[in-house]
Amino acid sequence: MHRVAVVVAERSAVLDVAIPAQVFGTARSLEKAAGELWGPRLYDVIVCAERPGTSMWGPGGLELFQINAPYTLEDARTADTIIVPGGHNVSHPSAELVALLREAHARGVRIASICGGALVLAAADLLDGKVAATHWTSAEALGEQFPHVQVDASVLFADCGNVLTSAGAATGFDLCMHMVRKDFGSAIAAEVARHIVLPPLRDGGQAQFIVHPEPGPDCGSLEPTMRWIREHLAEPITLADMATYATVSPRTLNRKFREQTGTTPLQWLLRQRIQHAQELLETTTIPIEEIAQHCGFGTAINMRQHFTRQVRTSPIGYRRAFQSIGRSSSA
């Protein structure tokens, strides 16, 4: 079982600690025994505090409570993934925490940060030469203190392989869901999102900020249009079709998608089709030609071209990899 350790330093942010525990703790195999509501757990989540009575802090520097976590930093050495929350002391991490992260990174352990936790990863020299996301209020400090880090304050999260960083606290959900998806596939990630009642998964490159223009005839959420697109993935959908449904011009729709998702309507549509194809490849034995039609690619050749470019493996290779994960996790 994949072990996730959330390391809690003094004055860690409550939400940053709770999010990975919630997401990874919810992830279960889709294979259930007769009469069972849940499949087997896929992650073992442990919370590791630097010392007993560690203070947990909320917004505005408010000390909320103290915790006596059942695990220590030494226990985090057994983890496959280590999560570093943000908080009110990230600029001065302890020598013990920095040593733990460096040693774990050298062993190939996956290490991720939420919000200002990127400053801790940078202090451990894990972000040198890498793109890093952090909360927009911490971006300038991160860039100034660690000039070898390529700070990108415009994205939800950044994935550099075994080192991952996220922006504000809520984007910790996006990052953790991204890791679940990488580990066990989109079908299980979608099930986790459904149980936590999260919106559809957001890609890391999505804009960190949602622009809220002054009220006007072309304002409002894109969610109804997005929902309509998802319900019609099998059909040919053009930019004009989307604009007609949204009752705006194609130019306005492009602008609104850029503002609210950080990408174009057609690129967003392609991502939805890829994600739907991933779920069908993982959870069904439907032939790839049929999956291509279900997802609106038309032909298997067209789907393979887009799928390989986005996922960096073929549909056949993806199905083989993630269906074997499903079988092994339920064994």
C-alpha positions in Angstrom: 0.0 0.0 0.0 1.2 3.5 -0.9 2.1 5.4 2.3 1.5 9.2 2.4 3.0 11.2 5.2 1.8 14.7 6.0 4.5 16.4 7.9 3.2 19.0 10.4 5.6 21.7 11.5 4.9 24.3 14.2 2.2 26.7 13.0 1.1 24.6 10.1 -2.1 25.7 8.3 -5.1 23.5 9.3 -6.6 23.2 5.8 -3.3 22.3 4.2 -3.0 19.4 6.6 -6.6 18.2 6.3 -6.8 18.2 2.5 -4.3 15.4 1.8 -5.6 13.3 4.6 -9.1 13.7 3.2 -8.2 13.0 -0.4 -5.8 10.1 0.0 -7.9 8.7 2.8 -10.9 8.6 0.6 -9.2 6.7 -2.3 -10.4 3.2 -2.6 -10.3 0.4 -5.2 -13.2 0.2 -7.5 -13.3 -3.6 -6.9 -15.7 -4.3 -4.0 -16.6 -7.7 -2.5 -20.2 -8.7 -2.4 -22.1 -6.6 0.1 -19.3 -4.1 0.7 -19.9 -0.4 0.1 -16.1 0.4 -0.3 -13.2 -1.3 -2.0 -9.9 -1.8 -0.2 -8.0 1.4 0.7 -5.3 2.4 -1.7 -3.2 4.7 0.6 -2.0 4.5 4.2 -2.1 8.1 5.4 -0.1 9.2 8.5 0.2 12.6 10.0 3.7 13.2 11.4 4.4 16.1 13.8 7.8 17.6 14.6 7.0 17.5 18.3 4.0 16.8 20.6 1.6 19.6 21.1 2.3 21.2 17.7 0.2 24.3 17.1 -2.2 24.4 14.2 -2.9 27.9 12.8 -5.7 29.4 10.7 -6.0 32.5 8.6 -4.7 35.8 10.0 -2.2 34.0 12.3 -4.9 32.7 14.6 -3.7 29.8 16.7 -6.7 27.3 16.6 -5.5 24.3 18.6 -2.7 22.0 19.3 -2.4 18.4 18.1 -0.6 15.3 19.4 -0.1 13.4 16.1 0.5 9.7 16.5 3.5 9.8 14.3 6.9 11.6 14.3 9.2 12.9 11.5 11.1 9.6 11.9 8.0 7.7 10.8 7.8 9.9 7.7 11.0 8.1 6.5 8.8 5.1 5.7 6.6 7.1 3.3 6.3 6.8 -0.5 4.9 10.3 -0.7 5.6 13.2 1.7 3.3 16.3 1.8 4.6 19.6 3.2 1.7 22.0 4.2 2.0 25.7 4.2 1.7 27.7 7.4 3.1 30.6 9.4 6.6 29.4 9.8 7.5 28.2 6.3 10.3 30.7 5.9 12.3 29.1 8.7 11.9 25.3 8.5 13.7 23.2 11.1 17.0 21.5 10.3 15.3 18.2 11.1 12.6 18.7 8.5 15.0 19.9 5.8 17.3 16.9 6.4 14.3 14.6 6.2 13.2 16.0 2.8 16.7 15.9 1.4 17.2 12.3 2.4 13.8 11.3 1.1 14.3 13.0 -2.2 17.7 11.3 -2.6 15.9 8.0 -2.2 13.3 8.9 -4.9 10.4 9.6 -2.6 7.7 11.8 -4.1 7.5 15.1 -2.3 4.8 17.7 -2.6 3.9 21.0 -1.0 0.7 22.9 -0.5 0.5 26.7 -0.6 3.5 28.3 1.1 5.0 24.8 1.8 7.0 25.5 -1.4 9.3 27.7 0.6 10.2 24.6 2.7 11.0 22.6 -0.4 13.1 25.4 -1.7 15.0 25.6 1.6 15.8 21.9 1.2 17.2 22.7 -2.4 14.5 20.5 -4.0 13.2 23.2 -6.3 16.5 24.4 -7.9 16.0 24.7 -11.6 12.4 23.6 -11.4 9.1 25.3 -12.0 7.3 25.9 -8.8 3.8 27.0 -7.9 2.9 28.7 -4.6 0.3 31.1 -3.2 0.4 34.4 -5.0 1.2 36.2 -1.8 4.3 34.0 -1.4 5.5 34.1 -5.0 7.7 37.2 -4.7 9.3 36.0 -1.5 10.0 32.6 -3.0 11.6 34.1 -6.1 13.7 36.6 -4.1 15.0 34.1 -1.5 15.6 31.3 -4.0 16.6 32.8 -7.4 17.3 29.4 -8.9 13.6 28.5 -8.6 11.3 29.2 -11.6 8.3 30.6 -9.8 5.0 30.5 -11.7 2.3 32.3 -9.7 -0.3 31.8 -12.5 -0.9 28.1 -12.2 -2.8 25.8 -9.8 0.1 23.4 -9.4 3.3 22.3 -11.0 4.4 18.7 -11.5 8.2 18.2 -11.9 8.1 14.4 -11.5 9.0 13.5 -7.9 8.6 17.1 -6.8 5.3 18.8 -6.9 4.0 22.2 -5.7 0.6 23.8 -5.5 -0.8 27.3 -5.1 -3.3 28.4 -2.5 -4.7 26.0 0.0 -7.7 24.9 -2.0 -5.5 24.0 -4.9 -4.1 21.3 -2.6 -7.2 19.4 -3.6 -6.3 19.7 -7.3 -2.7 18.6 -6.6 -3.7 15.6 -4.4 -6.3 14.6 -7.0 -3.7 14.8 -9.7 -1.4 12.5 -7.7 -4.3 10.0 -7.2 -4.9 10.1 -10.9 -1.2 9.5 -11.7 -1.1 6.6 -9.2 -4.4 4.8 -9.9 -6.0 6.4 -12.9 -8.8 8.8 -13.7 -11.7 6.4 -12.8 -10.6 6.2 -9.2 -9.8 9.9 -9.1 -13.3 10.6 -10.4 -14.8 8.4 -7.6 -12.8 10.3 -5.0 -14.0 13.6 -6.4 -17.6 12.3 -6.3 -17.4 11.2 -2.7 -15.8 14.4 -1.5 -18.2 16.3 -3.7 -15.5 18.1 -5.7 -16.0 19.7 -9.1 -14.5 18.0 -12.1 -10.7 17.8 -12.0 -8.7 20.9 -12.9 -5.4 20.7 -14.8 -2.3 22.2 -13.2 -2.0 24.7 -16.0 -5.4 26.2 -15.3 -5.3 29.8 -14.2 -4.9 30.4 -10.5 -7.2 33.4 -10.5 -10.7 33.5 -11.8 -11.5 37.0 -13.1 -14.8 38.4 -12.0 -15.8 41.2 -14.5 -18.3 43.8 -13.8 -21.9 42.5 -14.2 -23.0 42.6 -17.8 -24.8 40.6 -20.5 -21.8 38.4 -21.3 -20.8 37.6 -17.6 -21.6 34.6 -15.5 -20.2 31.1 -14.9 -19.3 28.8 -17.7 -20.5 25.8 -15.7 -23.8 25.3 -17.6 -21.9 25.4 -20.9 -19.2 23.0 -19.6 -22.0 20.7 -18.4 -23.6 20.7 -21.8 -20.2 20.0 -23.5 -19.6 17.0 -21.2 -23.1 15.6 -22.0 -22.4 15.8 -25.8 -18.8 14.6 -26.0 -19.7 11.9 -28.6 -21.0 14.6 -31.0 -19.0 16.9 -33.2 -18.8 20.2 -31.3 -17.4 23.4 -32.8 -16.5 26.7 -31.2 -19.6 28.1 -32.9 -21.8 25.4 -31.3 -20.4 26.2 -27.8 -20.9 29.9 -28.4 -24.5 29.4 -29.6 -25.3 27.4 -26.4 -23.7 30.0 -24.2 -25.5 32.8 -26.2 -22.3 34.7 -26.7 -20.0 35.4 -29.6 -17.1 33.0 -30.2 -14.7 35.8 -29.4 -16.5 36.4 -26.0 -16.5 32.7 -25.3 -12.8 32.4 -25.9 -12.2 35.3 -23.6 -14.4 33.9 -20.8 -12.7 30.5 -21.1 -9.3 32.1 -20.8 -10.4 34.0 -17.7 -12.1 31.1 -16.0 -10.0 28.1 -17.0 -6.7 29.5 -18.4 -7.2 27.7 -21.7 -9.4 27.9 -24.9 -12.8 26.2 -25.3 -11.4 23.7 -27.9 -8.4 22.8 -25.7 -10.8 22.3 -22.7 -13.0 20.1 -24.9 -10.0 18.0 -25.9 -9.1 17.5 -22.2 -12.6 16.4 -21.4 -12.5 13.9 -24.2 -9.1 12.6 -23.1 -10.3 12.2 -19.5 -13.5 10.4 -20.6 -11.4 8.0 -22.7 -9.1 7.3 -19.7 -12.1 6.3 -17.6 -13.4 4.0 -20.2 -10.0 2.4 -20.8 -9.6 1.8 -17.1 -13.1 0.5 -16.3 -14.4 -1.3 -19.4 -13.4 -3.7 -22.1 -15.0 -1.6 -24.8 -12.9 -1.8 -28.0 -10.8 1.3 -28.6 -12.6 2.1 -31.9 -15.9 2.4 -29.9 -14.2 4.4 -27.2 -13.0 6.8 -29.8 -16.6 7.3 -31.0 -18.0 7.6 -27.5 -15.5 10.4 -26.7 -16.0 12.3 -30.0 -12.6 11.5 -31.6 -14.3 9.7 -34.5 -11.6 7.1 -35.3 -9.1 5.2 -33.2 -6.3 6.7 -35.2 -7.4 10.2 -34.3 -7.9 9.3 -30.7 -4.4 7.7 -30.5 -2.8 10.8 -31.9 -4.4 13.1 -29.3 -4.2 10.6 -26.5 -0.5 10.0 -27.0 0.3 13.7 -27.2 -1.5 14.5 -24.0 -0.9 11.4 -21.8 2.4 10.3 -23.3 1.4 6.7 -23.8 -0.9 4.9 -26.3 -4.5 4.0 -25.4 -3.5 0.3 -25.4 -0.6 1.0 -23.1 -2.7 3.1 -20.8 -5.4 0.4 -20.6 -2.8 -2.3 -19.9 -1.2 -0.3 -17.1 -4.2 0.9 -15.2 -6.3 -2.2 -15.5 -3.4 -4.1 -14.0 -3.3 -1.6 -11.2 -7.0 -2.2 -10.5 -6.5 -6.0 -10.4 -3.5 -5.8 -8.1 -5.2 -3.3 -5.7 -8.1 -5.7 -5.2 -6.1 -8.8 -4.8 
